[in-house]
Amino acid sequence: MDLVFDSADEGSADAPVSVREKTRIVERYVVPNSDNSQTPPRLRFEWNDLVVSGLVESVDINFDLFASDGTPLRAKVSLSIKEQEPKYQL
Protein backbone atom coordinates (compact mmCIF):
# COMPACT_ATOMS: atom_id res chain seq x y z
CA MET A 1 0.00 0.00 0.00
CA ASP A 2 1.05 3.60 -0.46
CA LEU A 3 0.67 6.15 2.31
CA VAL A 4 1.13 9.91 1.96
CA PHE A 5 2.34 12.03 4.87
CA ASP A 6 2.36 15.82 4.66
CA SER A 7 3.48 18.50 7.12
CA ALA A 8 3.55 21.43 4.64
CA ASP A 9 0.74 23.26 6.45
CA GLU A 10 2.36 22.81 9.88
CA GLY A 11 4.93 25.14 11.36
CA SER A 12 5.97 28.31 9.52
CA ALA A 13 8.31 29.36 6.73
CA ASP A 14 10.99 30.13 9.32
CA ALA A 15 10.41 26.95 11.34
CA PRO A 16 9.00 24.16 9.11
CA VAL A 17 7.95 20.85 10.66
CA SER A 18 9.75 17.84 9.19
CA VAL A 19 7.52 15.11 7.79
CA ARG A 20 10.08 12.64 9.23
CA GLU A 21 8.28 13.03 12.58
CA LYS A 22 5.31 11.27 10.95
CA THR A 23 7.19 8.70 8.86
CA ARG A 24 9.08 7.45 11.94
CA ILE A 25 5.83 5.83 13.04
CA VAL A 26 6.10 3.45 10.07
CA GLU A 27 9.90 3.11 10.18
CA ARG A 28 9.84 1.64 13.69
CA TYR A 29 8.15 -1.50 12.32
CA VAL A 30 11.25 -2.54 10.35
CA VAL A 31 13.61 -2.28 13.33
CA PRO A 32 13.90 -5.33 15.65
CA ASN A 33 12.41 -5.07 19.16
CA SER A 34 14.55 -3.67 21.94
CA ASP A 35 14.38 -7.02 23.79
CA ASN A 36 17.28 -8.32 21.61
CA SER A 37 15.02 -10.54 19.49
CA GLN A 38 15.60 -10.41 15.75
CA THR A 39 11.89 -10.14 14.94
CA PRO A 40 10.43 -6.71 14.22
CA PRO A 41 7.19 -5.80 16.02
CA ARG A 42 3.88 -6.90 14.54
CA LEU A 43 1.72 -4.32 12.81
CA ARG A 44 -2.05 -3.99 12.78
CA PHE A 45 -3.29 -1.68 10.02
CA GLU A 46 -6.91 -0.56 10.20
CA TRP A 47 -8.71 1.55 7.65
CA ASN A 48 -12.45 1.66 8.25
CA ASP A 49 -13.57 -2.00 7.89
CA LEU A 50 -10.24 -3.25 6.49
CA VAL A 51 -7.98 -4.85 9.14
CA VAL A 52 -4.58 -6.38 8.23
CA SER A 53 -2.14 -7.81 10.81
CA GLY A 54 1.38 -9.08 10.18
CA LEU A 55 5.01 -8.07 9.82
CA VAL A 56 6.31 -5.26 7.65
CA GLU A 57 8.21 -6.78 4.73
CA SER A 58 9.47 -3.51 3.28
CA VAL A 59 9.23 0.24 3.62
CA ASP A 60 10.25 2.63 0.86
CA ILE A 61 10.09 6.36 1.59
CA ASN A 62 10.23 9.00 -1.15
CA PHE A 63 10.34 12.68 -0.21
CA ASP A 64 8.86 14.97 -2.85
CA LEU A 65 8.37 18.38 -1.23
CA PHE A 66 10.94 20.38 0.71
CA ALA A 67 11.02 23.72 2.54
CA SER A 68 13.53 26.35 1.38
CA ASP A 69 15.95 25.19 4.10
CA GLY A 70 15.78 21.57 2.89
CA THR A 71 13.37 20.25 5.53
CA PRO A 72 11.28 17.42 4.01
CA LEU A 73 7.57 18.33 4.07
CA ARG A 74 5.85 15.54 2.13
CA ALA A 75 6.61 11.84 1.79
CA LYS A 76 5.10 8.88 -0.04
CA VAL A 77 5.61 5.66 1.91
CA SER A 78 5.26 2.31 0.14
CA LEU A 79 4.51 -0.35 2.74
CA SER A 80 4.37 -4.11 2.29
CA ILE A 81 2.97 -6.39 5.04
CA LYS A 82 3.63 -10.17 5.16
CA GLU A 83 2.71 -13.12 7.39
CA GLN A 84 -0.79 -11.90 7.64
CA GLU A 85 -2.84 -13.49 10.40
CA PRO A 86 -5.87 -15.54 9.35
CA LYS A 87 -8.04 -12.84 10.98
CA TYR A 88 -7.94 -10.79 7.76
CA GLN A 89 -11.18 -8.90 7.74
CA LEU A 90 -13.00 -6.84 5.16
N, CA, C and O atoms as CSV, one atom per row, in Angstrom:
chain,resi,resn,atom,element,x,y,z
A,1,MET,N,N,0.840,-1.169,0.000
A,1,MET,CA,C,0.000,0.000,0.000
A,1,MET,C,C,0.886,1.233,0.000
A,1,MET,O,O,2.045,1.179,0.411
A,2,ASP,N,N,0.340,2.326,-0.458
A,2,ASP,CA,C,1.052,3.599,-0.460
A,2,ASP,C,C,0.358,4.550,0.509
A,2,ASP,O,O,-0.864,4.698,0.496
A,3,LEU,N,N,1.161,5.183,1.340
A,3,LEU,CA,C,0.666,6.151,2.314
A,3,LEU,C,C,1.316,7.494,2.013
A,3,LEU,O,O,2.483,7.539,1.624
A,4,VAL,N,N,0.586,8.579,2.185
A,4,VAL,CA,C,1.132,9.909,1.963
A,4,VAL,C,C,1.090,10.670,3.284
A,4,VAL,O,O,0.048,10.756,3.933
A,5,PHE,N,N,2.231,11.218,3.667
A,5,PHE,CA,C,2.344,12.032,4.873
A,5,PHE,C,C,2.732,13.437,4.444
A,5,PHE,O,O,3.582,13.609,3.571
A,6,ASP,N,N,2.113,14.445,5.055
A,6,ASP,CA,C,2.360,15.820,4.663
A,6,ASP,C,C,2.378,16.721,5.894
A,6,ASP,O,O,1.465,16.669,6.718
A,7,SER,N,N,3.410,17.542,6.017
A,7,SER,CA,C,3.484,18.502,7.116
A,7,SER,C,C,3.647,19.924,6.577
A,7,SER,O,O,4.044,20.824,7.318
A,8,ALA,N,N,3.344,20.134,5.291
A,8,ALA,CA,C,3.548,21.435,4.644
A,8,ALA,C,C,2.737,22.545,5.293
A,8,ALA,O,O,3.170,23.698,5.298
A,9,ASP,N,N,1.570,22.223,5.841
A,9,ASP,CA,C,0.739,23.259,6.453
A,9,ASP,C,C,0.979,23.397,7.957
A,9,ASP,O,O,0.248,24.111,8.643
A,10,GLU,N,N,2.004,22.713,8.466
A,10,GLU,CA,C,2.359,22.808,9.880
A,10,GLU,C,C,3.602,23.691,10.020
A,10,GLU,O,O,4.390,23.812,9.081
A,11,GLY,N,N,3.770,24.285,11.152
A,11,GLY,CA,C,4.930,25.143,11.356
A,11,GLY,C,C,4.800,26.433,10.575
A,11,GLY,O,O,3.694,26.864,10.247
A,12,SER,N,N,5.949,27.056,10.274
A,12,SER,CA,C,5.973,28.314,9.522
A,12,SER,C,C,7.117,28.274,8.531
A,12,SER,O,O,7.893,27.319,8.512
A,13,ALA,N,N,7.228,29.303,7.709
A,13,ALA,CA,C,8.313,29.363,6.725
A,13,ALA,C,C,9.672,29.410,7.409
A,13,ALA,O,O,10.654,28.882,6.889
A,14,ASP,N,N,9.727,30.048,8.582
A,14,ASP,CA,C,10.991,30.132,9.320
A,14,ASP,C,C,11.291,28.888,10.149
A,14,ASP,O,O,12.450,28.603,10.452
A,15,ALA,N,N,10.243,28.149,10.516
A,15,ALA,CA,C,10.411,26.946,11.337
A,15,ALA,C,C,9.497,25.835,10.821
A,15,ALA,O,O,8.488,25.520,11.453
A,16,PRO,N,N,9.847,25.231,9.660
A,16,PRO,CA,C,9.004,24.158,9.114
A,16,PRO,C,C,9.080,22.900,9.974
A,16,PRO,O,O,10.076,22.653,10.653
A,17,VAL,N,N,8.012,22.114,9.930
A,17,VAL,CA,C,7.952,20.850,10.662
A,17,VAL,C,C,8.312,19.729,9.696
A,17,VAL,O,O,7.688,19.585,8.644
A,18,SER,N,N,9.306,18.947,10.049
A,18,SER,CA,C,9.748,17.841,9.191
A,18,SER,C,C,8.706,16.731,9.149
A,18,SER,O,O,8.157,16.344,10.180
A,19,VAL,N,N,8.442,16.227,7.963
A,19,VAL,CA,C,7.522,15.113,7.792
A,19,VAL,C,C,8.114,13.826,8.381
A,19,VAL,O,O,7.387,12.856,8.598
A,20,ARG,N,N,9.428,13.811,8.639
A,20,ARG,CA,C,10.077,12.637,9.233
A,20,ARG,C,C,9.481,12.296,10.594
A,20,ARG,O,O,9.509,11.137,11.008
A,21,GLU,N,N,8.937,13.299,11.299
A,21,GLU,CA,C,8.279,13.027,12.581
A,21,GLU,C,C,7.097,12.083,12.385
A,21,GLU,O,O,6.783,11.296,13.278
A,22,LYS,N,N,6.446,12.150,11.245
A,22,LYS,CA,C,5.305,11.272,10.952
A,22,LYS,C,C,5.744,9.942,10.354
A,22,LYS,O,O,5.156,8.906,10.664
A,23,THR,N,N,6.764,9.953,9.505
A,23,THR,CA,C,7.185,8.701,8.863
A,23,THR,C,C,7.902,7.770,9.847
A,23,THR,O,O,7.973,6.565,9.604
A,24,ARG,N,N,8.424,8.297,10.935
A,24,ARG,CA,C,9.085,7.449,11.942
A,24,ARG,C,C,8.122,6.433,12.542
A,24,ARG,O,O,8.539,5.369,13.000
A,25,ILE,N,N,6.843,6.761,12.540
A,25,ILE,CA,C,5.827,5.833,13.043
A,25,ILE,C,C,5.878,4.526,12.243
A,25,ILE,O,O,5.773,3.443,12.818
A,26,VAL,N,N,6.036,4.625,10.938
A,26,VAL,CA,C,6.098,3.447,10.072
A,26,VAL,C,C,7.487,2.808,10.140
A,26,VAL,O,O,7.602,1.583,10.165
A,27,GLU,N,N,8.526,3.617,10.170
A,27,GLU,CA,C,9.897,3.110,10.180
A,27,GLU,C,C,10.183,2.201,11.367
A,27,GLU,O,O,10.987,1.276,11.248
A,28,ARG,N,N,9.549,2.440,12.500
A,28,ARG,CA,C,9.841,1.637,13.691
A,28,ARG,C,C,9.433,0.170,13.533
A,28,ARG,O,O,9.873,-0.684,14.302
A,29,TYR,N,N,8.593,-0.121,12.535
A,29,TYR,CA,C,8.152,-1.500,12.319
A,29,TYR,C,C,9.132,-2.329,11.499
A,29,TYR,O,O,8.880,-3.513,11.272
A,30,VAL,N,N,10.225,-1.756,11.053
A,30,VAL,CA,C,11.249,-2.535,10.349
A,30,VAL,C,C,12.506,-2.692,11.187
A,30,VAL,O,O,13.487,-3.280,10.732
A,31,VAL,N,N,12.484,-2.172,12.404
A,31,VAL,CA,C,13.612,-2.281,13.328
A,31,VAL,C,C,13.269,-3.358,14.354
A,31,VAL,O,O,12.159,-3.351,14.886
A,32,PRO,N,N,14.188,-4.286,14.650
A,32,PRO,CA,C,13.896,-5.329,15.649
A,32,PRO,C,C,13.542,-4.734,17.005
A,32,PRO,O,O,13.930,-3.609,17.320
A,33,ASN,N,N,12.799,-5.500,17.809
A,33,ASN,CA,C,12.406,-5.072,19.156
A,33,ASN,C,C,13.626,-4.805,20.026
A,33,ASN,O,O,14.709,-5.330,19.766
A,34,SER,N,N,13.451,-4.007,21.036
A,34,SER,CA,C,14.553,-3.674,21.940
A,34,SER,C,C,14.883,-4.818,22.899
A,34,SER,O,O,15.848,-4.710,23.657
A,35,ASP,N,N,14.119,-5.901,22.890
A,35,ASP,CA,C,14.380,-7.020,23.793
A,35,ASP,C,C,15.407,-8.003,23.217
A,35,ASP,O,O,15.477,-9.155,23.645
A,36,ASN,N,N,16.201,-7.543,22.247
A,36,ASN,CA,C,17.277,-8.318,21.607
A,36,ASN,C,C,16.787,-9.444,20.711
A,36,ASN,O,O,17.602,-10.234,20.235
A,37,SER,N,N,15.486,-9.548,20.464
A,37,SER,CA,C,15.017,-10.536,19.492
A,37,SER,C,C,15.270,-9.972,18.094
A,37,SER,O,O,15.401,-8.760,17.923
A,38,GLN,N,N,15.336,-10.831,17.121
A,38,GLN,CA,C,15.604,-10.408,15.752
A,38,GLN,C,C,14.324,-10.168,14.962
A,38,GLN,O,O,14.377,-9.869,13.769
A,39,THR,N,N,13.171,-10.297,15.620
A,39,THR,CA,C,11.894,-10.137,14.936
A,39,THR,C,C,11.357,-8.721,15.145
A,39,THR,O,O,11.236,-8.266,16.282
A,40,PRO,N,N,11.039,-8.034,14.074
A,40,PRO,CA,C,10.428,-6.707,14.219
A,40,PRO,C,C,9.045,-6.824,14.860
A,40,PRO,O,O,8.455,-7.904,14.851
A,41,PRO,N,N,8.524,-5.742,15.410
A,41,PRO,CA,C,7.192,-5.805,16.019
A,41,PRO,C,C,6.106,-6.040,14.974
A,41,PRO,O,O,6.250,-5.672,13.808
A,42,ARG,N,N,5.025,-6.657,15.418
A,42,ARG,CA,C,3.882,-6.897,14.542
A,42,ARG,C,C,3.141,-5.593,14.326
A,42,ARG,O,O,3.184,-4.688,15.160
A,43,LEU,N,N,2.457,-5.512,13.187
A,43,LEU,CA,C,1.719,-4.317,12.805
A,43,LEU,C,C,0.265,-4.684,12.589
A,43,LEU,O,O,-0.047,-5.721,12.005
A,44,ARG,N,N,-0.613,-3.833,13.060
A,44,ARG,CA,C,-2.046,-3.991,12.782
A,44,ARG,C,C,-2.476,-2.712,12.093
A,44,ARG,O,O,-2.462,-1.641,12.699
A,45,PHE,N,N,-2.859,-2.818,10.825
A,45,PHE,CA,C,-3.291,-1.678,10.025
A,45,PHE,C,C,-4.802,-1.724,9.908
A,45,PHE,O,O,-5.367,-2.728,9.474
A,46,GLU,N,N,-5.455,-0.645,10.291
A,46,GLU,CA,C,-6.908,-0.564,10.204
A,46,GLU,C,C,-7.295,0.661,9.402
A,46,GLU,O,O,-6.816,1.766,9.657
A,47,TRP,N,N,-8.162,0.453,8.437
A,47,TRP,CA,C,-8.711,1.549,7.650
A,47,TRP,C,C,-10.184,1.242,7.465
A,47,TRP,O,O,-10.554,0.418,6.628
A,48,ASN,N,N,-11.021,1.902,8.245
A,48,ASN,CA,C,-12.450,1.658,8.248
A,48,ASN,C,C,-12.714,0.186,8.559
A,48,ASN,O,O,-12.401,-0.255,9.665
A,49,ASP,N,N,-13.276,-0.592,7.635
A,49,ASP,CA,C,-13.568,-2.002,7.892
A,49,ASP,C,C,-12.421,-2.938,7.531
A,49,ASP,O,O,-12.486,-4.130,7.833
A,50,LEU,N,N,-11.383,-2.429,6.896
A,50,LEU,CA,C,-10.242,-3.253,6.495
A,50,LEU,C,C,-9.259,-3.365,7.654
A,50,LEU,O,O,-8.809,-2.349,8.184
A,51,VAL,N,N,-8.919,-4.605,8.058
A,51,VAL,CA,C,-7.976,-4.855,9.136
A,51,VAL,C,C,-6.950,-5.865,8.635
A,51,VAL,O,O,-7.315,-6.966,8.224
A,52,VAL,N,N,-5.655,-5.494,8.667
A,52,VAL,CA,C,-4.576,-6.377,8.226
A,52,VAL,C,C,-3.535,-6.421,9.337
A,52,VAL,O,O,-3.070,-5.378,9.798
A,53,SER,N,N,-3.161,-7.647,9.776
A,53,SER,CA,C,-2.137,-7.815,10.810
A,53,SER,C,C,-0.996,-8.640,10.253
A,53,SER,O,O,-1.223,-9.577,9.488
A,54,GLY,N,N,0.227,-8.301,10.627
A,54,GLY,CA,C,1.381,-9.076,10.180
A,54,GLY,C,C,2.673,-8.354,10.467
A,54,GLY,O,O,2.745,-7.514,11.364
A,55,LEU,N,N,3.699,-8.686,9.696
A,55,LEU,CA,C,5.015,-8.066,9.816
A,55,LEU,C,C,5.274,-7.211,8.582
A,55,LEU,O,O,4.850,-7.552,7.478
A,56,VAL,N,N,5.962,-6.117,8.777
A,56,VAL,CA,C,6.310,-5.262,7.654
A,56,VAL,C,C,7.448,-5.919,6.874
A,56,VAL,O,O,8.516,-6.190,7.422
A,57,GLU,N,N,7.205,-6.168,5.598
A,57,GLU,CA,C,8.206,-6.781,4.732
A,57,GLU,C,C,9.161,-5.726,4.177
A,57,GLU,O,O,10.367,-5.957,4.092
A,58,SER,N,N,8.620,-4.577,3.804
A,58,SER,CA,C,9.472,-3.513,3.275
A,58,SER,C,C,8.809,-2.159,3.447
A,58,SER,O,O,7.585,-2.033,3.475
A,59,VAL,N,N,9.665,-1.151,3.562
A,59,VAL,CA,C,9.226,0.241,3.624
A,59,VAL,C,C,10.120,1.021,2.676
A,59,VAL,O,O,11.346,0.931,2.752
A,60,ASP,N,N,9.511,1.783,1.789
A,60,ASP,CA,C,10.253,2.633,0.863
A,60,ASP,C,C,9.683,4.038,0.997
A,60,ASP,O,O,8.491,4.253,0.779
A,61,ILE,N,N,10.541,4.996,1.357
A,61,ILE,CA,C,10.087,6.362,1.589
A,61,ILE,C,C,10.683,7.278,0.538
A,61,ILE,O,O,11.900,7.322,0.353
A,62,ASN,N,N,9.813,8.012,-0.151
A,62,ASN,CA,C,10.234,8.999,-1.147
A,62,ASN,C,C,9.753,10.372,-0.716
A,62,ASN,O,O,8.556,10.583,-0.518
A,63,PHE,N,N,10.680,11.304,-0.570
A,63,PHE,CA,C,10.343,12.677,-0.206
A,63,PHE,C,C,10.182,13.477,-1.493
A,63,PHE,O,O,11.036,13.409,-2.378
A,64,ASP,N,N,9.089,14.238,-1.602
A,64,ASP,CA,C,8.864,14.967,-2.852
A,64,ASP,C,C,8.526,16.445,-2.684
A,64,ASP,O,O,8.228,17.122,-3.669
A,65,LEU,N,N,8.569,16.955,-1.461
A,65,LEU,CA,C,8.370,18.378,-1.231
A,65,LEU,C,C,9.266,18.804,-0.084
A,65,LEU,O,O,9.318,18.147,0.956
A,66,PHE,N,N,9.979,19.921,-0.282
A,66,PHE,CA,C,10.936,20.382,0.711
A,66,PHE,C,C,10.739,21.869,0.976
A,66,PHE,O,O,10.338,22.613,0.081
A,67,ALA,N,N,11.018,22.304,2.201
A,67,ALA,CA,C,11.021,23.723,2.539
A,67,ALA,C,C,12.289,24.342,1.958
A,67,ALA,O,O,13.187,23.625,1.519
A,68,SER,N,N,12.362,25.668,1.956
A,68,SER,CA,C,13.527,26.354,1.379
A,68,SER,C,C,14.829,26.013,2.097
A,68,SER,O,O,15.908,26.142,1.518
A,69,ASP,N,N,14.736,25.572,3.373
A,69,ASP,CA,C,15.948,25.193,4.102
A,69,ASP,C,C,16.290,23.709,3.957
A,69,ASP,O,O,17.242,23.226,4.570
A,70,GLY,N,N,15.509,22.985,3.141
A,70,GLY,CA,C,15.781,21.567,2.889
A,70,GLY,C,C,14.985,20.603,3.749
A,70,GLY,O,O,15.100,19.390,3.572
A,71,THR,N,N,14.188,21.103,4.667
A,71,THR,CA,C,13.372,20.246,5.527
A,71,THR,C,C,12.341,19.500,4.683
A,71,THR,O,O,11.595,20.133,3.935
A,72,PRO,N,N,12.279,18.156,4.785
A,72,PRO,CA,C,11.277,17.417,4.014
A,72,PRO,C,C,9.871,17.681,4.562
A,72,PRO,O,O,9.644,17.612,5.770
A,73,LEU,N,N,8.932,17.983,3.660
A,73,LEU,CA,C,7.570,18.329,4.065
A,73,LEU,C,C,6.522,17.312,3.628
A,73,LEU,O,O,5.451,17.237,4.230
A,74,ARG,N,N,6.813,16.532,2.593
A,74,ARG,CA,C,5.849,15.538,2.127
A,74,ARG,C,C,6.591,14.274,1.750
A,74,ARG,O,O,7.675,14.324,1.168
A,75,ALA,N,N,5.990,13.127,2.091
A,75,ALA,CA,C,6.610,11.840,1.789
A,75,ALA,C,C,5.562,10.840,1.348
A,75,ALA,O,O,4.449,10.817,1.873
A,76,LYS,N,N,5.926,10.013,0.380
A,76,LYS,CA,C,5.099,8.879,-0.036
A,76,LYS,C,C,5.791,7.633,0.502
A,76,LYS,O,O,6.960,7.385,0.207
A,77,VAL,N,N,5.064,6.857,1.289
A,77,VAL,CA,C,5.611,5.660,1.912
A,77,VAL,C,C,4.956,4.435,1.281
A,77,VAL,O,O,3.738,4.276,1.352
A,78,SER,N,N,5.760,3.573,0.667
A,78,SER,CA,C,5.264,2.305,0.139
A,78,SER,C,C,5.517,1.253,1.209
A,78,SER,O,O,6.650,1.056,1.647
A,79,LEU,N,N,4.458,0.585,1.620
A,79,LEU,CA,C,4.507,-0.352,2.735
A,79,LEU,C,C,4.009,-1.713,2.285
A,79,LEU,O,O,2.961,-1.824,1.649
A,80,SER,N,N,4.767,-2.746,2.621
A,80,SER,CA,C,4.368,-4.109,2.294
A,80,SER,C,C,4.304,-4.913,3.596
A,80,SER,O,O,5.254,-4.908,4.378
A,81,ILE,N,N,3.174,-5.606,3.826
A,81,ILE,CA,C,2.968,-6.391,5.042
A,81,ILE,C,C,2.903,-7.865,4.674
A,81,ILE,O,O,2.206,-8.238,3.731
A,82,LYS,N,N,3.636,-8.721,5.423
A,82,LYS,CA,C,3.629,-10.168,5.161
A,82,LYS,C,C,3.209,-10.919,6.418
A,82,LYS,O,O,2.994,-10.320,7.472
A,83,GLU,N,N,3.096,-12.232,6.292
A,83,GLU,CA,C,2.706,-13.117,7.389
A,83,GLU,C,C,1.432,-12.640,8.038
A,83,GLU,O,O,1.326,-12.511,9.258
A,84,GLN,N,N,0.497,-12.390,7.200
A,84,GLN,CA,C,-0.794,-11.902,7.644
A,84,GLN,C,C,-1.488,-12.966,8.487
A,84,GLN,O,O,-1.474,-14.145,8.134
A,85,GLU,N,N,-2.081,-12.567,9.571
A,85,GLU,CA,C,-2.842,-13.491,10.403
A,85,GLU,C,C,-4.117,-13.924,9.681
A,85,GLU,O,O,-4.615,-13.193,8.825
A,86,PRO,N,N,-4.646,-15.087,10.007
A,86,PRO,CA,C,-5.872,-15.535,9.348
A,86,PRO,C,C,-7.087,-14.691,9.719
A,86,PRO,O,O,-8.184,-14.949,9.223
A,87,LYS,N,N,-6.918,-13.696,10.575
A,87,LYS,CA,C,-8.038,-12.845,10.983
A,87,LYS,C,C,-8.276,-11.724,9.984
A,87,LYS,O,O,-8.953,-10.749,10.311
A,88,TYR,N,N,-7.737,-11.837,8.769
A,88,TYR,CA,C,-7.944,-10.795,7.758
A,88,TYR,C,C,-9.426,-10.519,7.642
A,88,TYR,O,O,-10.231,-11.432,7.462
A,89,GLN,N,N,-9.771,-9.271,7.745
A,89,GLN,CA,C,-11.182,-8.896,7.739
A,89,GLN,C,C,-11.425,-7.830,6.684
A,89,GLN,O,O,-10.572,-6.977,6.437
A,90,LEU,N,N,-12.565,-7.886,6.081
A,90,LEU,CA,C,-13.000,-6.840,5.159
A,90,LEU,C,C,-14.508,-6.742,5.210
A,90,LEU,O,O,-15.097,-5.920,4.508
